[in-house]
Amino acid sequence: MDQFALLVVLDAKPEKGKEVEEFLKSAQPLVLQEPGTTTWYALKMGPLTYGIFDTFADEAGRNEHLTGAIAKALFAKAEDLFSTPPRVEMLEILAAKT
């Protein structure tokens, strides 16, 4: 069972919702190249609220992801796409059904 996770909450600027959706979809090929990322989900949580949820077997995988291509691209576009800075929550998984 994966023990570590990330939840990133993204609040899109009103005119940038579609761009955020396309950005998240375009990130999938990048995450496929990360062996330490076990699962990865791009989410729409509300009209202008988006998220990323991913899981990892260990902290090394999570740390690799946090310094990888998706994170770099996300923070490079943050000022243009989001009304607030991305909120990154470091989570521990207590139980799961897989």
C-alpha positions as CSV (number, residue, x, y, z in Angstrom):
1,M,0.0,0.0,0.0
2,D,1.2,3.5,-0.8
3,Q,1.9,5.5,2.3
4,F,2.4,9.0,1.0
5,A,0.3,11.3,-1.1
6,L,0.0,14.9,-2.4
7,L,-3.1,17.0,-2.9
8,V,-2.6,20.2,-4.9
9,V,-5.5,22.6,-5.0
10,L,-5.6,25.0,-7.9
11,D,-7.9,28.0,-8.2
12,A,-8.1,29.1,-11.8
13,K,-8.6,32.7,-12.8
14,P,-12.1,33.1,-14.2
15,E,-10.9,33.4,-17.8
16,K,-8.4,30.6,-17.5
17,G,-10.5,27.5,-16.7
18,K,-10.1,25.8,-20.0
19,E,-6.3,26.5,-20.1
20,V,-6.0,24.9,-16.7
21,E,-7.9,21.8,-17.9
22,E,-5.6,21.6,-21.0
23,F,-2.5,22.0,-18.9
24,L,-3.5,19.2,-16.5
25,K,-4.3,16.9,-19.4
26,S,-1.0,17.7,-21.0
27,A,0.8,16.7,-17.8
28,Q,-0.2,13.0,-18.0
29,P,2.7,12.0,-20.4
30,L,5.2,13.6,-18.0
31,V,3.9,11.7,-15.0
32,L,4.1,8.4,-16.9
33,Q,7.9,8.9,-16.9
34,E,8.0,9.0,-13.1
35,P,8.5,5.5,-11.7
36,G,8.1,6.8,-8.1
37,T,4.6,8.1,-8.7
38,T,2.2,5.2,-8.2
39,T,-1.1,6.9,-9.1
40,W,-1.9,10.4,-10.4
41,Y,-5.2,12.1,-10.9
42,A,-6.0,15.5,-12.4
43,L,-9.3,16.7,-10.9
44,K,-12.1,19.2,-11.5
45,M,-13.4,20.0,-8.0
46,G,-15.7,22.9,-8.9
47,P,-16.3,25.6,-11.6
48,L,-12.8,27.1,-11.2
49,T,-11.2,24.7,-8.7
50,Y,-8.9,22.0,-9.9
51,G,-6.6,19.6,-8.2
52,I,-3.9,17.0,-8.5
53,F,-3.9,13.9,-6.3
54,D,-1.0,11.5,-6.4
55,T,0.3,8.6,-4.3
56,F,3.8,7.2,-3.6
57,A,5.2,4.2,-2.0
58,D,7.9,6.3,-0.2
59,E,9.0,9.8,0.5
60,A,11.7,9.6,-2.1
61,G,9.1,9.1,-4.9
62,R,7.1,12.0,-3.5
63,N,10.2,14.3,-3.3
64,E,11.1,13.3,-6.9
65,H,7.7,14.3,-8.1
66,L,7.8,17.6,-6.2
67,T,11.0,18.6,-8.0
68,G,10.0,17.0,-11.4
69,A,8.8,18.4,-14.7
70,I,5.2,18.7,-13.7
71,A,5.9,20.7,-10.6
72,K,8.3,23.0,-12.5
73,A,5.7,23.6,-15.3
74,L,3.0,24.2,-12.8
75,F,4.8,26.8,-10.8
76,A,6.1,28.5,-14.0
77,K,2.5,29.0,-15.1
78,A,1.0,29.7,-11.7
79,E,0.9,33.5,-11.9
80,D,-0.8,33.4,-15.3
81,L,-3.3,30.6,-14.6
82,F,-4.3,30.8,-11.0
83,S,-5.9,33.4,-8.8
84,T,-4.0,32.1,-5.7
85,P,-0.8,30.2,-5.4
86,P,-1.2,26.4,-5.7
87,R,-1.9,24.8,-2.3
88,V,0.3,21.7,-1.8
89,E,-0.8,19.4,1.0
90,M,1.6,16.6,2.0
91,L,-0.5,13.6,3.1
92,E,0.0,10.3,4.8
93,I,-2.3,7.5,3.7
94,L,-3.7,5.6,6.7
95,A,-5.9,3.0,4.9
96,A,-6.9,2.3,1.3
97,K,-8.9,0.0,-0.9
98,T,-7.2,-0.9,-4.1
